[in-house]
Amino acid sequence: MGGVRNLVTSVPVAHYFQERPQAAGRPGVVTLVLPDLHLRLRTDSGMFSPDRIDPGTRVLLESVPPPPATGDLLDLGCGYGPIALTMASRAPEATVWAVDVNRRALDLCAENATAAGLYKVRTAHADEMPADVRFSAIWSNPAIRIGKTALHDMLTRWLDRLAPGGAAYLVVQKHLGSDSLQRWLRDEGRPTARVASRSSYRILKVEAKG
């Protein structure tokens, strides 16, 4: 997930895939309103969707079933934290790991979790995540634009850490390859189904390998 110039040559160097974004800070606030929670989240430049809750993220949060009540949960590519904080709100006894490569985003995610009183959110750089943790659930709006090879490598790395009986929910736009990604996941031996669809977004449920 690092080295943006090696992953997506058409993406500017200040893109959110960078570990330490070079874009000058431009702090802001976005509001996440869902039927079961209302969160004000601090944002900044150099990260994913800093000016609004991304529509795909909203579709994911409004479509997936509640996360497991206990255990370790993962928000893969957490940004400033809308998915991680929603998981933590819905499963207050679980430990929610918010993982990203963007350290500016990780800092803000941690601040947003503290401000919301969600003390079981743990932020971690993707390369610093404890190796022995297995996840009961993964929710992600994955970074499709890093390129197919990098995306496949990233998903393989984290889906392999699903606990038995666990599942991942991924939101992917149709025109960015949701159907081809579903086929690839199935070809890799991961049971995958489209469980929701709204506008151009698809929610894929990926089960742990048997």
PLY file of the C-alpha trace (Angstrom):
ply
format ascii 1.0
element vertex 210
property float x
property float y
property float z
element edge 209
property int vertex1
property int vertex2
end_header
0.00 0.00 0.00
3.01 2.30 0.17
5.14 3.93 -2.53
2.41 5.63 -4.46
4.54 6.34 -7.52
5.20 2.61 -7.84
1.52 1.77 -7.55
-0.43 4.33 -9.53
1.67 6.42 -11.87
-1.20 8.73 -12.77
-1.92 9.68 -9.15
-0.17 12.79 -7.80
2.45 12.31 -5.11
0.24 14.05 -2.53
-2.40 11.33 -2.81
-3.76 9.59 0.27
-1.81 6.37 -0.41
1.33 8.13 0.82
2.67 7.34 4.26
3.40 10.99 5.03
1.34 13.25 2.74
3.13 16.33 1.46
-0.05 18.36 1.02
-0.27 21.34 3.33
-2.70 20.85 6.18
-6.27 21.98 5.59
-8.23 20.88 8.67
-11.95 20.38 8.40
-14.90 18.57 9.94
-17.42 16.21 8.39
-20.57 14.79 9.95
-21.58 11.16 9.73
-25.29 10.70 10.38
-26.69 7.16 10.39
-29.92 5.83 11.92
-28.02 4.62 14.98
-25.30 7.23 15.47
-24.18 10.79 14.81
-20.45 11.55 14.65
-18.44 14.70 13.99
-15.09 13.71 12.51
-12.02 15.87 12.08
-10.39 15.63 8.66
-7.45 17.11 6.79
-5.94 17.24 3.33
-3.82 14.36 2.08
-6.33 11.65 2.98
-9.33 9.94 1.41
-12.50 12.01 0.99
-11.65 14.79 3.47
-14.58 17.03 2.50
-17.46 14.59 2.94
-18.28 11.03 3.90
-17.55 9.05 0.75
-20.77 7.73 -0.84
-19.37 4.21 -0.99
-18.52 4.30 2.69
-22.08 5.43 3.44
-23.53 2.58 1.35
-21.35 0.11 3.26
-22.37 1.45 6.68
-26.05 1.48 5.77
-26.02 -2.03 4.23
-23.93 -4.43 6.29
-25.25 -6.44 9.24
-24.00 -5.58 12.74
-20.41 -6.64 13.39
-19.64 -9.44 15.85
-20.17 -8.21 19.39
-16.74 -9.34 20.61
-13.34 -10.22 19.25
-11.05 -8.29 16.91
-12.53 -6.33 14.01
-10.67 -4.59 11.19
-11.26 -1.41 9.22
-8.81 -1.80 6.34
-7.83 1.61 4.97
-9.40 3.53 7.83
-8.64 7.11 6.79
-9.93 9.47 9.48
-12.16 6.75 10.86
-15.83 6.69 9.76
-15.90 2.93 9.33
-13.81 2.09 12.40
-15.84 4.37 14.66
-19.11 2.95 13.35
-17.89 -0.59 14.04
-16.85 0.43 17.54
-20.20 2.12 18.19
-22.11 -0.95 17.08
-19.87 -3.45 18.89
-18.61 -1.64 22.02
-17.14 -4.81 23.55
-15.04 -5.61 20.48
-11.56 -4.34 19.70
-11.56 -2.42 16.43
-8.26 -2.17 14.57
-8.07 0.87 12.29
-5.30 0.19 9.77
-3.85 2.46 7.09
-0.51 3.49 5.61
-1.26 7.21 5.91
0.06 8.39 9.27
-1.77 11.72 9.11
-5.02 9.80 8.71
-4.12 7.41 11.52
-3.48 10.31 13.90
-6.86 11.84 13.08
-8.65 8.50 13.39
-7.20 8.09 16.89
-8.23 11.64 17.83
-11.75 11.10 16.48
-12.13 7.86 18.40
-11.03 9.51 21.65
-13.35 12.46 21.08
-16.25 10.05 20.57
-15.39 8.06 23.69
-14.66 4.94 21.65
-11.64 3.73 23.56
-11.45 0.25 22.03
-10.40 1.60 18.63
-6.72 0.89 18.06
-4.90 2.52 15.16
-1.98 0.77 13.48
0.17 1.32 10.43
-0.30 -1.56 8.01
3.31 -2.67 8.51
3.12 -2.46 12.30
-0.01 -4.50 12.97
0.58 -7.35 15.45
1.01 -10.52 13.44
-0.98 -12.80 15.73
-4.32 -10.96 15.55
-7.12 -12.66 13.62
-10.29 -10.82 12.70
-13.89 -11.84 13.23
-14.92 -9.27 10.62
-13.33 -6.89 8.15
-15.11 -3.83 6.75
-13.38 -1.87 4.02
-13.74 0.69 1.28
-10.54 -0.58 -0.33
-8.11 1.61 -2.22
-9.02 0.35 -5.69
-6.91 3.02 -7.38
-3.62 1.61 -6.12
-3.78 -0.75 -9.10
-4.91 -4.32 -9.59
-1.71 -6.09 -8.55
-1.26 -3.99 -5.41
-4.96 -4.36 -4.56
-4.83 -8.13 -4.90
-1.69 -8.31 -2.76
-3.29 -6.12 -0.10
-6.53 -8.11 0.02
-4.69 -11.43 0.12
-2.59 -10.22 3.04
-5.55 -9.18 5.16
-8.22 -11.66 4.09
-5.83 -14.43 5.09
-6.18 -13.10 8.64
-9.91 -13.71 8.88
-10.73 -16.03 11.75
-12.68 -19.22 10.98
-16.27 -18.24 10.35
-15.31 -14.60 9.82
-16.28 -12.47 6.85
-15.18 -9.30 5.11
-17.52 -6.72 3.61
-16.02 -4.66 0.79
-17.65 -1.76 -1.04
-16.55 -1.36 -4.65
-17.92 0.73 -7.48
-19.10 -1.23 -10.49
-17.13 0.89 -12.97
-13.98 0.38 -10.87
-14.18 -3.38 -11.22
-16.49 -4.86 -8.59
-17.51 -7.74 -10.87
-13.95 -8.63 -11.86
-12.84 -8.40 -8.24
-15.62 -10.78 -7.23
-14.49 -13.26 -9.89
-10.86 -13.01 -8.76
-11.79 -13.59 -5.12
-13.77 -16.69 -6.07
-10.90 -17.94 -8.23
-8.66 -17.56 -5.18
-10.91 -19.95 -3.28
-12.68 -17.31 -1.21
-16.48 -17.69 -1.17
-17.72 -14.29 -2.35
-21.22 -12.95 -2.96
-22.77 -9.60 -3.78
-25.06 -8.90 -0.83
-26.17 -5.35 -1.59
-26.22 -2.91 -4.47
-27.06 0.77 -4.57
-26.44 3.20 -7.43
-23.03 2.21 -8.78
-21.82 0.57 -5.56
-21.65 -3.13 -4.77
-21.16 -4.72 -1.35
-19.17 -7.96 -1.56
-19.19 -10.43 1.30
-15.99 -12.49 1.39
-15.94 -15.49 3.70
-12.88 -16.96 5.32
-11.30 -19.84 3.44
-12.43 -23.19 4.70
0 1
1 2
2 3
3 4
4 5
5 6
6 7
7 8
8 9
9 10
10 11
11 12
12 13
13 14
14 15
15 16
16 17
17 18
18 19
19 20
20 21
21 22
22 23
23 24
24 25
25 26
26 27
27 28
28 29
29 30
30 31
31 32
32 33
33 34
34 35
35 36
36 37
37 38
38 39
39 40
40 41
41 42
42 43
43 44
44 45
45 46
46 47
47 48
48 49
49 50
50 51
51 52
52 53
53 54
54 55
55 56
56 57
57 58
58 59
59 60
60 61
61 62
62 63
63 64
64 65
65 66
66 67
67 68
68 69
69 70
70 71
71 72
72 73
73 74
74 75
75 76
76 77
77 78
78 79
79 80
80 81
81 82
82 83
83 84
84 85
85 86
86 87
87 88
88 89
89 90
90 91
91 92
92 93
93 94
94 95
95 96
96 97
97 98
98 99
99 100
100 101
101 102
102 103
103 104
104 105
105 106
106 107
107 108
108 109
109 110
110 111
111 112
112 113
113 114
114 115
115 116
116 117
117 118
118 119
119 120
120 121
121 122
122 123
123 124
124 125
125 126
126 127
127 128
128 129
129 130
130 131
131 132
132 133
133 134
134 135
135 136
136 137
137 138
138 139
139 140
140 141
141 142
142 143
143 144
144 145
145 146
146 147
147 148
148 149
149 150
150 151
151 152
152 153
153 154
154 155
155 156
156 157
157 158
158 159
159 160
160 161
161 162
162 163
163 164
164 165
165 166
166 167
167 168
168 169
169 170
170 171
171 172
172 173
173 174
174 175
175 176
176 177
177 178
178 179
179 180
180 181
181 182
182 183
183 184
184 185
185 186
186 187
187 188
188 189
189 190
190 191
191 192
192 193
193 194
194 195
195 196
196 197
197 198
198 199
199 200
200 201
201 202
202 203
203 204
204 205
205 206
206 207
207 208
208 209
